Amino acid sequence: MIPAMKSAIATQKQDSEWCTLRPPLVELDSEQTRQLQQALAAIDFEPNGSRPY
């Protein structure tokens, strides 16, 4: 769950540093990242703070 959350934030912020994890966690591979992005796009997901208020 944490790798997916960090990957979603990295995509939203366009900052790959968000993907960095510490052991024992591992980063999502490119296929997992692609699948996550597709799934989030399908439900029009927007992380908190992504809209200006």
C-alpha positions, -999 to +999 in steps of 0.1 A: +000+000+000+028+025+009+046+019-024+014+026-043+006+057-023+041+071-029+040+062-066+007+081-069+021+111-052+053+109-074+031+109-105+009+138-093+039+159-082+061+148-112+089+140-087+104+105-088+120+111-054+086+102-039+091+066-051+121+061-028+114+035+000+134+020+028+137-018+033+118-040+037+095-021+013+102-021-024+093+003-052+067-006-078+082-018-110+073+000-143+044-024-151+029-020-116+032+017-118+015+017-152-014-004-139-018+018-109-019+050-130-045+034-153-066+023-123-065+057-107-073+075-140-103+052-144-118+064-112-107+101-117-086+099-086-070+131-074-048+131-043-057+156-015-040+189-021-039+185-059-066+212-063-059+249-055-083+263-029 
